[in-house]
Amino acid sequence: MKPSTYLTQLLIAANLALARRVTFPSRNLTIVGELYLPESSAPNRNGSAIVVGHPYGGVKEQTAGLYAKHLSENGFLALAFDAGYQGESSGSPHFLEDPGQRVEDFKAAVSYLTTLDEVNPENIGALGICASGGYVPFAAQTDLRMKAVATVSAVDVGSLFREGLKYTTGAFNRTVIEQRLKEAGELRTAEAHGAQPELSPIVPEDPNNLPADLPTLWREASQYYRTSRGYHPRAPNRVVTRSLDQIVNFWAFNQNALISPRPFLVIAGSAADSLYFSQQSYDRALEPKELFQVPGETHVGLYDNTTVSGPKLVSFFSQHLPQ
C-alpha cells in the first residue's frame, strides 16, 4: 500500500494551518521552518522560544512539528525547521547529511528567533530528536544563547555510522567502515566526472517484510516513516550515500561538559535500543542535568507518543527559561 494516505495529508494540512512558514539563512543555504505561536489562552512564558530539530531522514512536519505544536500549546513559541539539504530547505545535492551544516542550522535558528518581536532573546531553548539529539548538544556546547537544552531519543550519528547500533545485530566493525569510506571516495570521483549523486535508503522500504533479527530501532523506523503513521512526501527515505565520509568523524557528546551551568535534560525510552546514546550524553555533561527514562517506551515510540515526554519538556523549559 502506498504510504501517502488521506489521513497523512489531513495531518500535514492541520500542521500548516497552525504554523507560520518562515525562512532564514544558514551559511549559504535557505532554511525553511514552521513557527508555532502560542494562542492567547496559553500560559504567558515571557517570550520564551524553543528551536526543535528533526531526526536523520526526517522533516519538520513529522515528530519535530508534533513536539513544537505541543510546546506552543503550553505557551512557548516553537520553531521546527528542515535541516539544510532536507525537506523544503535548499542545498545541493539534496538529502546530504552534513553534521557541520546541521549544527550550524541550530545556531542560525537561534539567530533568527532573536530578530522576532515576540521572542525574548534571553529565553531561548533547544530540543533535538534522534540525530538532532546529537546535533543540539553539540551546538549548545559553544552557543551560550541556548539557555536550556533537551533531547528526546538522542543518537550520535557519528558513532552510529562508525559502529552500527551497539549491543544488537546491527553492530559492525572497522573493516566495514573502511570499505564504505573507500566507496564514498569513489562516488565523489564519479560526481567530479559528471555522475549524479548516488542515493541510498535509510530504513527498510517495506515495513511488512522485515528480517526477523532487525534491531527494534530500524524495525520501528520503517513502520513509522514508510506507513501513514509518519510518512511525508518530502522525507522519501533517501540519503546521499557519500554522506558517510562527513559523518563518521563526528563526535556529538565529547564536550557536553561545556553545556553547564545551563540545564540539560535527556529523555529516552527505557526499552530503547538507542538508550546507551542518551546515557553517554548524560554522563559527559555536568550538573545541572537529568536523564529521564519513559518506562517501557522505545526510540521511535517517543516520536509520536508525547504523553509523558511532552509534559516533562514543558516542565523543564518552564522551570529553566526565565519567566
URPETA-V605961 format. One record per pair of residues at least 12 apart in sequence whose ideal C-beta (glycine too) atoms are under 6 Angstrom apart, sorted by sequence separation. I is the first residue (numbers start at 1). J is the second residue. D is the distance in Angstrom with one decimal. If there is no record, write none. Layout:
i:I j:J d:D
i:I j:J d:D
This chain:
i:52 j:64 d:4.8
i:68 j:80 d:4.0
i:225 j:237 d:5.8
i:266 j:278 d:4.8
i:22 j:35 d:4.9
i:110 j:124 d:5.6
i:126 j:140 d:6.0
i:294 j:308 d:4.8
i:19 j:34 d:3.7
i:20 j:35 d:4.5
i:52 j:67 d:5.5
i:65 j:80 d:4.8
i:162 j:177 d:6.0
i:203 j:218 d:5.9
i:207 j:222 d:4.3
i:266 j:281 d:5.5
i:294 j:309 d:5.9
i:52 j:68 d:4.5
i:64 j:80 d:4.2
i:207 j:223 d:4.5
i:266 j:282 d:4.7
i:19 j:36 d:5.0
i:84 j:101 d:4.4
i:133 j:151 d:3.5
i:203 j:221 d:4.4
i:204 j:222 d:4.5
i:83 j:102 d:5.3
i:203 j:222 d:4.5
i:207 j:226 d:4.8
i:60 j:80 d:4.2
i:126 j:146 d:4.6
i:134 j:154 d:6.0
i:207 j:227 d:5.7
i:292 j:312 d:5.8
i:50 j:71 d:5.6
i:60 j:81 d:5.5
i:84 j:105 d:5.6
i:124 j:145 d:5.9
i:133 j:154 d:2.9
i:134 j:155 d:5.7
i:264 j:285 d:5.0
i:60 j:82 d:5.1
i:83 j:105 d:5.3
i:134 j:156 d:4.4
i:203 j:225 d:5.7
i:59 j:82 d:5.5
i:125 j:148 d:4.0
i:126 j:149 d:5.4
i:127 j:150 d:4.9
i:128 j:151 d:4.9
i:129 j:152 d:4.8
i:130 j:153 d:5.3
i:134 j:157 d:5.9
i:270 j:293 d:4.3
i:131 j:155 d:5.3
i:130 j:155 d:5.3
i:263 j:288 d:4.6
i:264 j:289 d:4.4
i:265 j:290 d:5.3
i:266 j:291 d:4.8
i:267 j:292 d:5.0
i:268 j:293 d:5.9
i:269 j:294 d:5.1
i:270 j:295 d:5.3
i:271 j:296 d:5.5
i:274 j:299 d:4.5
i:34 j:60 d:5.5
i:50 j:76 d:5.3
i:52 j:78 d:5.7
i:131 j:157 d:4.8
i:259 j:285 d:5.7
i:260 j:286 d:3.7
i:272 j:298 d:5.1
i:253 j:280 d:5.5
i:271 j:298 d:5.2
i:272 j:299 d:4.1
i:48 j:76 d:5.3
i:49 j:77 d:4.1
i:50 j:78 d:5.0
i:51 j:79 d:5.1
i:52 j:80 d:4.5
i:59 j:87 d:3.9
i:81 j:109 d:5.9
i:253 j:281 d:4.6
i:256 j:284 d:4.1
i:269 j:297 d:3.2
i:256 j:285 d:4.1
i:257 j:286 d:4.9
i:269 j:298 d:4.9
i:45 j:75 d:4.2
i:79 j:109 d:5.8
i:45 j:76 d:5.4
i:253 j:284 d:4.8
i:36 j:68 d:4.8
i:43 j:75 d:3.7
i:103 j:135 d:5.3
i:107 j:139 d:5.6
i:269 j:301 d:5.7
i:36 j:69 d:5.6
i:42 j:75 d:4.2
i:102 j:135 d:4.6
i:106 j:139 d:4.1
i:269 j:302 d:5.6
i:38 j:72 d:5.1
i:103 j:138 d:5.3
i:110 j:145 d:5.1
i:202 j:237 d:5.3
i:36 j:72 d:3.6
i:103 j:139 d:4.7
i:107 j:143 d:5.1
i:201 j:237 d:5.3
i:38 j:75 d:4.9
i:202 j:239 d:5.4
i:199 j:238 d:4.3
i:200 j:239 d:5.8
i:37 j:77 d:5.9
i:77 j:118 d:5.8
i:200 j:241 d:4.5
i:36 j:78 d:4.4
i:267 j:309 d:5.2
i:197 j:240 d:5.0
i:198 j:241 d:4.4
i:35 j:79 d:5.3
i:169 j:213 d:4.7
i:170 j:215 d:4.4
i:15 j:61 d:5.4
i:33 j:79 d:5.2
i:34 j:80 d:5.2
i:168 j:215 d:4.0
i:33 j:81 d:3.3
i:12 j:61 d:5.6
i:15 j:65 d:5.1
i:31 j:81 d:5.4
i:32 j:82 d:5.3
i:165 j:215 d:5.2
i:265 j:316 d:4.7
i:187 j:241 d:5.9
i:188 j:242 d:5.8
i:29 j:84 d:4.4
i:51 j:106 d:5.9
i:187 j:242 d:4.3
i:32 j:88 d:3.9
i:217 j:273 d:5.3
i:32 j:89 d:5.0
i:216 j:273 d:5.1
i:217 j:274 d:5.6
i:263 j:320 d:4.4
i:26 j:84 d:5.8
i:31 j:89 d:4.8
i:51 j:109 d:4.2
i:184 j:242 d:4.1
i:215 j:273 d:5.5
i:30 j:90 d:4.5
i:184 j:244 d:4.9
i:29 j:90 d:4.9
i:184 j:245 d:4.1
i:29 j:91 d:5.0
i:49 j:113 d:4.9
i:180 j:244 d:5.3
i:181 j:245 d:5.7
i:63 j:129 d:5.5
i:49 j:119 d:4.6
i:47 j:119 d:5.2
i:47 j:120 d:3.2
i:31 j:105 d:5.8
i:46 j:120 d:5.9
i:55 j:129 d:5.6
i:48 j:123 d:4.0
i:49 j:124 d:5.3
i:50 j:125 d:4.5
i:51 j:126 d:5.0
i:52 j:127 d:4.8
i:53 j:128 d:4.6
i:55 j:130 d:3.2
i:56 j:131 d:3.7
i:47 j:123 d:5.5
i:55 j:131 d:5.5
i:224 j:300 d:5.2
i:27 j:104 d:5.7
i:50 j:127 d:5.7
i:26 j:104 d:5.5
i:220 j:298 d:6.0
i:26 j:105 d:4.8
i:53 j:132 d:3.0
i:221 j:300 d:5.5
i:224 j:303 d:6.0
i:220 j:300 d:3.7
i:26 j:108 d:3.7
i:216 j:298 d:5.9
i:217 j:299 d:4.8
i:53 j:136 d:5.9
i:161 j:244 d:5.9
i:24 j:108 d:6.0
i:161 j:247 d:4.7
i:162 j:248 d:5.1
i:161 j:248 d:5.0
i:24 j:112 d:3.8
i:158 j:247 d:5.8
i:157 j:247 d:5.5
i:158 j:250 d:3.4
i:158 j:251 d:5.5
i:156 j:252 d:3.9
i:56 j:157 d:6.0
i:93 j:197 d:4.0
i:168 j:273 d:5.5
i:149 j:259 d:5.7
i:138 j:252 d:5.1
i:141 j:255 d:4.7
i:147 j:262 d:6.0
i:148 j:263 d:5.1
i:149 j:264 d:5.0
i:150 j:265 d:4.2
i:151 j:266 d:5.4
i:152 j:267 d:4.7
i:153 j:268 d:6.0
i:141 j:258 d:4.1
i:134 j:252 d:3.3
i:137 j:256 d:5.5
i:140 j:259 d:5.3
i:155 j:274 d:5.7
i:156 j:277 d:5.6
i:155 j:277 d:5.2
i:154 j:277 d:5.1
i:154 j:278 d:4.9
i:154 j:281 d:5.3
i:97 j:239 d:5.5
i:95 j:238 d:5.0
i:95 j:239 d:5.4
i:96 j:240 d:4.5
i:57 j:202 d:4.3
i:95 j:240 d:5.3
i:97 j:243 d:4.1
i:153 j:299 d:4.7
i:87 j:234 d:4.7
i:93 j:240 d:5.2
i:96 j:243 d:5.6
i:98 j:246 d:5.3
i:153 j:302 d:5.0
i:152 j:302 d:5.4
i:99 j:250 d:4.1
i:152 j:309 d:5.8
i:150 j:313 d:5.9
i:150 j:316 d:6.0
i:62 j:230 d:5.4
i:148 j:317 d:5.8
i:62 j:232 d:5.7
i:61 j:232 d:5.3
i:148 j:320 d:4.1
i:59 j:232 d:5.3
i:148 j:321 d:5.5
i:147 j:321 d:6.0
i:59 j:234 d:4.9
i:59 j:235 d:4.6
i:58 j:235 d:5.5
i:125 j:317 d:5.2
i:125 j:321 d:5.6
i:123 j:321 d:4.7
i:123 j:322 d:5.5
i:8 j:228 d:5.0
i:7 j:228 d:5.5
i:3 j:226 d:5.6
i:5 j:228 d:4.0
i:8 j:231 d:5.5
i:3 j:227 d:5.3
i:3 j:228 d:5.8
i:3 j:231 d:3.9
i:70 j:306 d:5.4
i:63 j:303 d:4.0
i:70 j:310 d:4.6
i:74 j:314 d:4.5
i:48 j:321 d:4.3
i:46 j:323 d:5.4
